[in-house]
Amino acid sequence: MNRDQTERLVVAFEKIATELGRANDTAIKAFEKQWPERKEFREAIVTRVPTEEDIIKENQGASDEPISEWIGFREKQYIEEKKAASSPAPVPETGESGGGRAEEAGSDAGTVGVSAANNTTV
């Protein structure tokens, strides 16, 4: 084999290699189109049409959040004060000013209220 023939063979093999590469790319694209890669499944989104009752509750400000999330510091303090006021208040043994029962404090016996000083009923 002389030098000319070898060069012609090299050129022919290079052309064959490029055409085989193109054919491979075409085969890969056809394979991916026919059998696509499976995607990761998403979680199902469940929805429903709101009823009239749901719409009314939403308009009035109701939500599905637990109460602990929308009660603030002042509301918690108010609830604790209400619980403390509804529990029986201890009666002082000595005559302290501003506390105790209405008869002991010397005020009108017909009125009942809450003393802000020590959270007792007067």
Residue pairs with C-beta under 8 A, 6 or more apart in sequence:
50 58
63 70
71 79
81 119
84 119
85 114
85 119
89 119
89 120
89 121
90 120
91 100
91 101
92 99
92 100
92 120
95 104
97 105
98 105
98 115
98 117
98 118
99 105
99 115
99 117
99 118
99 120
99 122
100 120
100 122
101 121
101 122
102 108
102 109
102 111
102 112
102 122
103 109
105 122
107 122
111 122
112 121
112 122
113 121
113 122
114 120
114 121
114 122
115 121
115 122
